[in-house]
Amino acid sequence: MGDQEVKLLGVWASVFSKRVEIALKMKGISYEMVAQDLSNKSPELLRYNPVHKKVPVLLHNGKAICESLIILEYIDETWKSGPSILPEDPFARSTARFWAKFMDDKIHPAIWKIWGSRGEEREKTIEEATEHLKTIENELKGKKFFGGDEIGLVDIAGNFVALWLDVILDLVGIKLLTKEKFPRLSEWTDDFLSNRVIKETLPPREDLLAIFRSLFGQSN
Amino acid sequence: MGDQEVKLLGVWASVFSKRVEIALKMKGISYEMVAQDLSNKSPELLRYNPVHKKVPVLLHNGKAICESLIILEYIDETWKSGPSILPEDPFARSTARFWAKFMDDKIHPAIWKIWGSRGEEREKTIEEATEHLKTIENELKGKKFFGGDEIGLVDIAGNFVALWLDVILDLVGIKLLTKEKFPRLSEWTDDFLSNRVIKETLPPREDLLAIFRSLFGQSN
């Protein structure tokens, strides 16, 4: 793979950029991270993702692939060596895609709504998030990771639940993802965060906390 | 395939159900359409799509696959005979997925916003829809269909643009998708609608117009 150029236009603390980094590291692909400043978008970002102008963008030998879940499928289809991100079986693949989409459509917005709300409205956003988290708690029953014994598409898509969610709840001052209420999600979080590639790739919790504090101020 | 049971829980006029029907017919798969009444959801729908409780749901030998774009990928991966819905090459696949997602994330909501708005607000929704339609007009340059010479994932995902959009604009009394403003999309619409499978599958324009009128009343 020495003749391959792999670049990632990304942002250090971005949930979506980190998904791609996890996948590349799982597959053992060397890549250059080209950090983006979203307040002053680079000509490279505007050129390679003219439609959405968002990170992450994977550049593979000059070809641009956008949208994090689509990038994960591209990586899995392009580099067959290393652990698989999606399973082989079409039904298992559809199940993985379903839950990865659920992370993006339901879990991710629900968590951000907690952060953006106050008072009574926040109570409602917590209820909504709790309901969606219970849905994935239920899906994890009897399994170590979403796809079975190994980290796969849904776990990578859910990196947000394992780390960012906890940081946000900490800043907001809410205990939500407790071992009592969410025993499977709590175990999953521990298993996910103790994986070598994940540990190497995700930012340290304290750094993320500091950055959130500095970016958004204390939220309460 | 005589030993395979393929059922589709769907709704007659649904853009999303029709995507699945197109794909099944393209592949030559016999299926039973089980019409759903969304105002009184069936035990079957609640059982097989407990998370979203939405159509379409594909039941293949009792296994349920939900979310129309995910179902399209499942069909393509399961029945290798017949025309391909996604291309072989990973980069071409990622491009197809990108535009199919764009149909769902941008085009579809923009069109519904036109329908749901009035007066000045409607002017804004038309501007927004025009901008997104120009993006796909541009993507079609130099190609017959989104993936090349044959109908594929993005065209099927865009069935809405070829038929429902025209019906909605007719009811609303707006000329938007003209040959002058959108020459490529206009040609694409003609090519798409004159395809044998598409003609067989999509509802007749007049029937759709009548149903929209009866369901929603004249909008202006």
Interface residues (C-beta under 8 A of the other chain):
Chain A: V51 H60 K63 I65 C66 E67 I70 I71 E73 Y74 E77 T78 P90 F91 R93 S94 R97 F98 K101 F102 T135
Chain B: V51 H60 K63 I65 C66 E67 I70 I71 E73 Y74 E77 T78 P90 F91 R93 S94 R97 F98 K101 F102 T135
